[in-house]
Amino acid sequence: MHEILQFHCPIAINGSRIAWAAGNCLVVYNFETRKFEKSLGEKSSHTDSIRAIAFSSDGSEIATAGEDKRVVVTTGQEFLHGKKIMAVHIDESGIVVFGDKFGDFYRLQKGANSDNPIADDTDSVDSEDETTNNKQLELLFGHISAISTSLYSPKRKLLISADRDEKIRIARYPRADIIESFLLKHRRYVSHLTWGNEAETVLVSAGADGQIIEWDVSNPGLATVIEAHGEDVVGFHSITSDCAGRIFFVAVDDAKKIRVISSESIEWIFPFEIQAIKSYQFGGKIVLIAIDANSHMHLIDSTSGIVLESVTLPSDVPGVPISYLKLVHHENLQGDERDSKRNKTGDTDS
């Protein structure tokens, strides 16, 4: 049985600082000083791939989490959970909030540390999970299936989470048990969430069904399905938007291309495969930060698609193979639909 959650390269921005994952290492680059604050050569506390990164609101802390079930904060806090972690955030009080592979969101007490795994390495949902009774953790809420992505808004006091079963949940934070609404329009799991405007009143979601949807957060019934360049888009490596309302995305089936949805449809082709993109205000204009499949960073003009600058690591660090992401999406389709897409593209099962 293939894992049906899409793995993607996490990237986070705070002021002039950009953080992204290079395998099990955290990389932090500062555009003001033009220097790495953390680079590939530094020892990592993680033993497997990082899947989530978050800055604190003042930028003094960075939390990472991922495949090794570990939450690591740059201030020295480390916590070993019982299950793989798919999402992490830091609230305004410096409290770490994270979501795991089996759908639960927790709040981790500040300063909480653990040295030993609490659950076994099988990640079995049937095994007793003692983390729920651990005094260092507070269970906020649970989805009935795996967390696929999440978004935290200090401005609007919202914790938005999505799962494998196509659901998007908007919860009031810190009372995350209070559900504002469920957004139910996707037909496959939701892989990405981003804000569609600076006021954070428009939410943009994308999923393995190839749909990009804009939601009015205050009126969830007002949802607009955005054209995602036809049936060739079966999922997304990454998606972001800017304050002008433009949406940028990289499709799973064409990772060398950034596509732009605005008043006109635009495509830019690059000589490298892209794992993640994020809109960024730099030098008085909007640019895109792109992390390629070897974990190097590229600064791209958001109007022309020209690469303005590339920041390379000392060595390549391969990301998730593109072919694996294709397999993930194709295995996630229903039988008849999968056969139809295979006939169109000429793909065959390996």
N, C-alpha and C positions, 0 to 999 in steps of 0.2 A: 504494500500500500504506500503510495507516494505521499509525502507531506504536501498538504494542499494550501498551506499558507505561503504567500510570496515573501521571500527574504529581500530586503532592500538595504542599501547603504544609508545609515543615518547621518544627518548633517544638521547642525544647529548654529545659530548666529546670535551674538550679543554685542551690540555696538560695532567696533572694528574687528572683533574676534570671531573667527570661523573655526568650528570644531567638527571633525568628521572621523569615521572609523576606518582604520587600515588593518583589516583582519581583527586581531585581538588587542590592537593598540589604539589609543586615543591620540589624535593629532590636532593641535591647536595652533592656528596661524593668526598673527596680528597684522592687519593691513596698515596700521599707523606706524609701527616700528619696522615693518617689513621683515619680521623675524618669526621663527617658530618658537612658541612657548612650550609646547610639548611635541616632540618629533618621534619618528619611527624607532630610533635607536634606544629610547628610554625603556626601562623594564616595565612590563605591564602586569597588573594584578589579575587580569583576565587570562584564562587558559583556553578560551574559545572565542568565536566571533562576537563582536559587540553589535547589538541589534537596536539599541536606543541610546540617545544622548540628550541631556537637558542642561541648560544654564540656569542658575538661580537668577532672580530678577535683577540683582545688583552685579551679576557677573563674577562674583567672588568664588562661587562653587560650580563645579560641573559634575553631574552624575552620569554614569554609564552602566549599562546592564545588557545581558544577552544570553547566548547559548550555554554558558557555563553556570547559569542560575545565580549569578552573583551581581549585587549592586555595589558599585564602587564610587565614592565621592572623593574629589580631589583634596578635600580637607583631611582625609585619612580614614573616614568611615568606610567599612566594608561589611556586607551582610550576604550570607549564603542562603538563598531561598531553596525550597524543595522542588521547584519547577522552572523551566526555561522562561525567561522574562522577555516580553514583546514590546513593552512601552514603559517609559520612565519620565517623571516630571519633578520639579522642585517648586513648592508653593512659596508664597511671599514670606512665610515664617521660616523658610529653610528646611521644611519637612519634605522628605522624598516620598513620592507617590508612584506606585508601579503596578502594571498589569501583567499577569502571567499567561502561559500557554493554555491553561484550563479555564480562563475566563474571569478570574477573580482580580479585583483591584484592592490594593492595600496601601495604608499610610504607615510609613516606617518612622519610629520615634527617632528624633535627632540624637546622634551619638550611639545608636544601637549598633552593635557589632556581633558577629558570630564567626566561628572558625570551622565549624563542622556542618556538613549537610544535614538538613532536618528530614528530608524524605530520601528515598533511595534513588539510584541513577536510572531506573526504568521509566520514570515519569508516568507511572501507572496511575490512572485516575481512581482505581479501586483500592490502592494502598492508602493507609491512614496518613493523612497530612497533618502533622502536629503544628504547622505554622499558624493555623487559624487560632490556636490557643496560646500562642507565644505572646508574652506580654510586650514584646518589642514591636509587634504588628497589630494594626487595627484593620479589620476587614471592612471595606467601604461598601462594596456591592459585588455582585457576580453576574456575568453573562452565562448563558447555558452552553456556549461554545467558545472556542479559543479567541482571545483578543487578537485582532489583526493590525490595528493601528489606533492611535488616540491623539487628541489635541487638547491642550489646557489653555484657558484664557484667564489670566489674572484680572484683565480689564473688565470682563463680563462675569467673572466668578463662575465659570462653567468648566466642567470636565466632560469632554465629548469622546466617546469610545465606540469602536466598530468591531464587529466579530465575523467569524467564518460563515455565519448564517444570514448574511446580507443586512443585518440590523445596525443602525446607528443610534446610539443612546445619548441624549443630552441630559446631564445631571447637574444639579446645583451644588457648587463646592463652597465650603467644606462639608455641607450636609449632602453628600453625594448619593444618599439613599432617596433624596427627593428628585424624582424624574420630571424634567421639564417636558420632554417629548421623545418619541421614537420616530426616526425617519426611515420609511419603508418604501423604497422604490427600486433598489438594486436587485438584480436577479442572481448575482454571484457574490462572493465575499468582497467586502470593501477593503481595498488595499491602501488608500491614501486619503487624508483629510488636510485641507488647508483653508485659510481665510481668503475670501474673494474680494475684500475691501479693507481699508485701514480701520474703519469703525468696527470691524468684526461683527457685522450684522448679516453678512452673506457667507455661508459655508459652502465650500466646494468639495465634493467627494468624487472618488474614482474607484473603479473596481474591476474584478476579473471578467465582468460581463462586457467590458469595453465602453461602459457609459461614464460620462462626466456629468455630474448633476450639481446645479446651483440651488441652494436652499435659503429661504428667508428664515433666519433663526427665530425671529419673533412671531412668525406665522408659518410653521412647518408645512402647512398644506400648499403653500406657494413654492413649487419646485419646478425647475426648468432643466430639461435634458439637453445638454450641449452636444452639438455635432462633433464626433471624435474621428473625423476623417474616414468614415466608411467601415466596412466589415473587416478590414485587415487588422483593426485594433482589437485584440482580444484581452488586453491587460496593459498595465503600466509599470515601467521601472520607477518613474518619478513624475510628480506633478507639482506645479507651484503657480502662484498668480501674483500680480503686482497691484499697486494702488490705483492704476488706471483701468483695472478690470480685465486686463489681458491674462489669458491662461496659457501656460507653457507646459508641454508634457513630452515624455519619452516613452514610446510604445515598446512593449516587450519584443515584438517581432522586428523592430528596426532601431537598435540601440545606438546607432551612429547619427540619428536624426532627432533634432528638437523641433517640435511642431508648435505653432502659435495660433491660438484662437483669439481673434479680435474682430475688427470690422472686416478684415479679410483673412483668409487662411494662408499661413506662411510656413515654409519648411526650410530648415538649415541643416546641411550635412557636414559632418566633421570626420577627421581621420582617426578618431578614437571612439570606443564604445563608452556610453555614459551610464553610470549607476545612479546618480542623484543630481537634481538641480534645485536651486533655491534662489528666489528673487532677493535682491540686496540693493540698498541705497548706498552708492559709492561715488564720491567726488561730485555730488550734486545731480547725479543721474541714476536711473535704475539699470542695474546690470544683473546678469545671472551668474551664480556660482555653480560650476559643474564639476562633479567628481567622476573621473573616468574609471574604467574597469580595472585599472592598475593602481587606483587610489590616489592619483595625482589630481591637483585642482586647477581649473581653468576659469578665468574671468572673461565673460562673454558680453558684448554689447547687446542690450535687449532690443535695439531697434534694427541693427544691421546684421546681427549674428556673427560679427567678427570677433575672433579671440583676441582680447586686449592684452592678456598676460597669462602665463602658465607658471604654477608653482609646483615643482616636482619633489618627491621624496627621494632619499638616498638610493632607494631601490624600488622595483615594482612590487606591489602587494596585490595579487589577483583577488578580485571580488568574486561574487557568486557567478559561476559560468552562465553565459546567456542561454545556452542550450538547456540548462537545468530549469531556468525560469520558464522557458517555452514548454517544457515537459510538465511543469507544475500546472500551468494554465490549461493545457490540452487535456490532462488527466482530470481536471476539475469540471470539464464540460460534460453534459449528458451525452450518452452514446450516439444518438442520431446526429446531434449538432456537431460532435467531435468528428464524426465520419464526414460530414458535409464540409467542414473547414479543411480537413485533411485532403479531400478531393480537390478543393479549390487551390490549395497551396502546393500540392504534390508531396506533402509530408507523409512519412510512413513511421509506424511504431518501431522503436529499436528494442 
